Amino acid sequence: MNAIPTDYVNYKSTAVFEKDAVPKMFLHLHNTKAGVYGQIHVLSGELKFYGFTDRRGEVEQELVIAAGETAISPPQYWHKVEFLNADTRFRVDFWAHKDSEIVAQNQSERD
């Protein structure tokens, strides 16, 4: 997976999500806007990350993220996650360039 550029800052984070209390968006194809990286932090259990070639494309990568691990979804990359354990908990941090309007205005991570 990609690395977050060093001149990007964490400008927003989600709540901690559990299997019974996760926005359905995360379980279906979605992406971030141009200039925004998503960093997934698995706090317990395991989560499977699926990356797609495009909005209606084929799966191009599958990654199991275990407790204590992170994964990065680059800007405008179509993806979804799947809970692999009942006790899985995760959050997502969003990163954008430190001098961007996204950060200055605390904009949404999605278009």
TAZIDA-V374195 format. One record per pair of residues at least 6 apart in sequence whose ideal C-beta (glycine too) atoms are under 6 Angstrom apart, sorted by the first residue. I is the first residue (numbers start at 0). GAP is how many residues later the second one is. Records with the same first field share a line. If there is no record, write none. Layout:
I=GAP ; GAP
//
This chain:
0=70 ; 71
1=70 ; 72
3=33 ; 91
6=91
7=87 ; 89
8=89
9=83 ; 85
10=85 ; 92
11=82
12=78 ; 80
13=77 ; 78
15=73 ; 75
16=73
17=71
18=64
25=55
27=52
28=49 ; 51
30=45 ; 46 ; 47
31=6 ; 43 ; 77
32=77 ; 78
33=41 ; 42
34=40 ; 61 ; 65 ; 67
35=39 ; 58 ; 60 ; 73
36=35 ; 37 ; 58
37=35 ; 54 ; 56
38=31 ; 33 ; 54
39=31 ; 50 ; 52
40=29 ; 50
41=23 ; 25 ; 27 ; 48
42=46
43=23 ; 43 ; 45
44=40 ; 42 ; 43
45=18 ; 20 ; 38 ; 39
46=18 ; 34 ; 41 ; 43
47=16 ; 34 ; 36
48=14 ; 16 ; 22 ; 32
49=9 ; 12 ; 30
50=9 ; 10 ; 28
51=7 ; 26
52=7
54=23
62=8
64=6
72=6
93=15
95=6 ; 7
//
